[in-house]
């Protein structure tokens, strides 16, 4: 997977954390309503999707997501972001899933439009990939709303002496963020 970004061995990862499955439909079929507990695509805002979870409540909770594909259209990185309430200093939380064999002792770095990046530790790895949980301040979110491109930097076993830099589009970020629901502390 990294061969198009750097020289090194090709990797394969399947991002499957809470997938949104597109249902094939013919012109005569009526779209199926998701069942309670199922995720569904609430809307697409350019390069960001708003993914909601069907509940019995009047308004379903929604978060935003971007899946970054390599040049072969294989999943490489998944970013999921939700708005938070009651978190001291953090107005949003992001979960970033990167490929296995990421070097965990080198923190994930997030920067916007070339500004100095912030470092975030990885939390754990599972069969899907390695996960970093990121708290975003109001300043961080505003930078992303105004920005054009973010960049994630990480270190990988295939090229341990070089940081891998992955561009993240911010096209549609504000519209998607405005459509996410606020998650209460303890939810």
C-alpha positions as CSV (number, residue, x, y, z in Angstrom):
1,X,0.0,0.0,0.0
2,X,2.8,2.4,0.8
3,X,4.6,1.7,-2.5
4,X,2.8,4.6,-4.2
5,X,3.7,6.9,-1.3
6,X,7.2,5.7,-0.5
7,X,9.6,3.0,-1.6
8,X,9.2,-0.1,0.5
9,X,7.1,-3.2,0.9
10,X,3.4,-3.2,0.0
11,X,0.9,-3.6,2.8
12,X,-2.7,-4.5,3.0
13,X,-5.3,-3.3,5.5
14,X,-9.0,-3.6,5.7
15,X,-10.7,-0.8,7.6
16,X,-13.9,-2.3,9.0
17,X,-14.7,-0.4,12.2
18,X,-18.4,0.3,12.0
19,X,-18.5,0.1,8.2
20,X,-21.3,1.7,6.2
21,X,-22.5,-0.8,3.6
22,X,-24.0,0.5,0.5
23,X,-27.1,-1.4,-0.5
24,X,-27.5,-2.1,-4.2
25,X,-30.8,-0.9,-5.5
26,X,-32.6,-0.9,-8.8
27,X,-34.7,2.0,-10.0
28,X,-37.9,0.3,-8.9
29,X,-36.8,-0.6,-5.4
30,X,-37.6,1.7,-2.5
31,X,-34.5,2.4,-0.3
32,X,-34.6,0.3,2.8
33,X,-34.7,2.0,6.2
34,X,-31.8,1.0,8.4
35,X,-32.8,-1.2,11.4
36,X,-32.1,0.0,14.9
37,X,-28.4,-0.4,15.7
38,X,-27.4,-0.2,12.0
39,X,-25.0,2.6,10.7
40,X,-26.1,4.5,7.6
41,X,-24.9,7.3,5.4
42,X,-26.6,10.5,6.6
43,X,-25.0,12.6,3.9
44,X,-21.8,13.1,1.9
45,X,-20.1,16.4,2.3
46,X,-17.4,16.4,-0.5
47,X,-14.5,14.4,1.0
48,X,-16.3,13.6,4.3
49,X,-19.2,11.3,5.1
50,X,-21.7,11.9,7.9
51,X,-22.4,8.5,9.3
52,X,-25.4,8.0,11.6
53,X,-26.6,5.2,13.8
54,X,-30.3,4.3,13.7
55,X,-31.9,4.5,17.1
56,X,-35.3,4.8,18.6
57,X,-34.7,8.5,19.3
58,X,-36.1,11.3,17.2
59,X,-32.6,12.3,16.1
60,X,-30.0,9.7,15.4
61,X,-26.4,10.3,16.5
62,X,-24.1,11.1,13.7
63,X,-20.3,11.4,13.3
64,X,-18.1,12.3,10.4
65,X,-15.7,10.0,8.6
66,X,-13.1,10.0,5.9
67,X,-11.5,6.9,4.5
68,X,-8.2,7.6,2.8
69,X,-7.4,5.2,0.0
70,X,-4.1,4.5,-1.7
71,X,-3.6,4.9,-5.4
72,X,-4.9,1.3,-5.9
73,X,-8.1,2.3,-4.1
74,X,-7.3,0.1,-1.1
75,X,-8.2,1.4,2.3
76,X,-5.2,3.0,4.1
77,X,-6.4,5.2,6.9
78,X,-9.7,5.9,8.5
79,X,-10.5,9.1,10.5
80,X,-13.7,9.3,12.5
81,X,-14.6,12.5,14.3
82,X,-17.3,13.3,16.8
83,X,-18.2,16.5,18.7
84,X,-17.9,16.3,22.5
85,X,-19.8,17.9,25.3
86,X,-18.4,18.3,28.8
87,X,-14.8,17.4,27.9
88,X,-12.5,20.0,29.5
89,X,-10.5,21.5,26.6
90,X,-11.7,19.1,23.9
91,X,-14.7,20.0,21.8
92,X,-14.2,17.1,19.4
93,X,-12.6,13.7,19.5
94,X,-11.1,11.8,16.6
95,X,-10.2,8.2,16.2
96,X,-7.5,7.5,13.6
97,X,-6.9,3.9,12.4
98,X,-3.6,3.3,10.6
99,X,-2.0,0.1,9.2
100,X,-0.5,-2.6,11.4
101,X,3.2,-2.5,11.6
102,X,3.1,1.2,12.4
103,X,5.9,2.0,14.9
104,X,4.0,2.8,18.0
105,X,6.9,4.5,19.9
106,X,6.8,7.3,17.3
107,X,3.7,9.5,17.9
108,X,1.1,10.3,15.2
109,X,1.5,13.9,14.1
110,X,-1.4,16.0,12.8
111,X,-0.9,19.3,11.1
112,X,-3.1,21.7,9.1
113,X,-1.9,23.7,6.1
114,X,1.7,23.2,6.9
115,X,1.5,24.6,10.5
116,X,3.5,22.9,13.3
117,X,1.8,19.6,14.0
118,X,0.6,18.2,17.3
119,X,1.7,14.8,18.5
120,X,-0.7,12.1,19.7
121,X,0.2,8.6,21.1
122,X,-1.2,5.4,19.7
123,X,-3.6,3.7,22.1
124,X,-3.7,0.1,20.9
125,X,-3.7,-2.2,17.9
126,X,-6.2,-4.8,16.9
127,X,-6.9,-6.9,13.8
128,X,-8.1,-3.8,11.9
129,X,-5.0,-1.6,12.6
130,X,-3.4,0.7,15.2
131,X,-5.5,3.3,16.8
132,X,-4.8,6.8,18.0
133,X,-7.5,8.7,19.9
134,X,-7.2,12.5,19.5
135,X,-8.7,15.3,21.5
136,X,-9.3,18.5,19.5
137,X,-9.6,21.9,21.0
138,X,-11.8,24.7,19.6
139,X,-8.6,26.2,18.0
140,X,-7.8,22.8,16.3
141,X,-11.3,22.5,14.9
142,X,-11.4,26.1,13.7
143,X,-8.0,25.5,11.9
144,X,-9.5,22.5,10.2
145,X,-12.6,24.4,9.2
146,X,-10.5,27.1,7.6
147,X,-7.9,24.8,6.2
148,X,-7.5,23.1,2.9
149,X,-5.4,20.1,3.7
150,X,-4.3,18.3,6.9
151,X,-1.4,15.9,7.1
152,X,-0.8,12.9,9.2
153,X,2.7,11.7,9.8
154,X,3.7,8.3,11.1
155,X,6.5,5.8,11.1
156,X,6.2,2.4,9.6
157,X,8.4,-0.8,9.8
158,X,8.8,-0.8,6.0
159,X,10.8,2.5,6.2
160,X,11.6,3.0,9.9
161,X,14.0,5.9,9.3
162,X,11.5,8.1,7.4
163,X,8.2,9.6,8.4
164,X,5.3,8.7,6.1
165,X,3.2,11.8,5.3
166,X,-0.4,11.3,4.3
167,X,-2.5,14.3,3.1
168,X,-6.0,14.5,4.4
169,X,-8.6,16.6,2.5
170,X,-10.5,19.1,4.5
171,X,-13.0,19.7,1.6
172,X,-16.4,19.5,3.2
173,X,-15.1,19.4,6.8
174,X,-17.2,22.3,8.0
175,X,-20.4,21.1,6.5
176,X,-19.9,17.6,7.9
177,X,-18.9,18.9,11.3
178,X,-22.0,21.0,11.5
179,X,-24.1,17.8,10.8
180,X,-22.6,15.8,13.5
181,X,-24.3,15.5,16.9
182,X,-22.8,16.3,20.2
183,X,-21.8,13.2,22.3
184,X,-22.5,13.7,26.0
185,X,-19.8,12.5,28.4
186,X,-20.7,9.0,29.5
187,X,-22.5,8.1,26.3
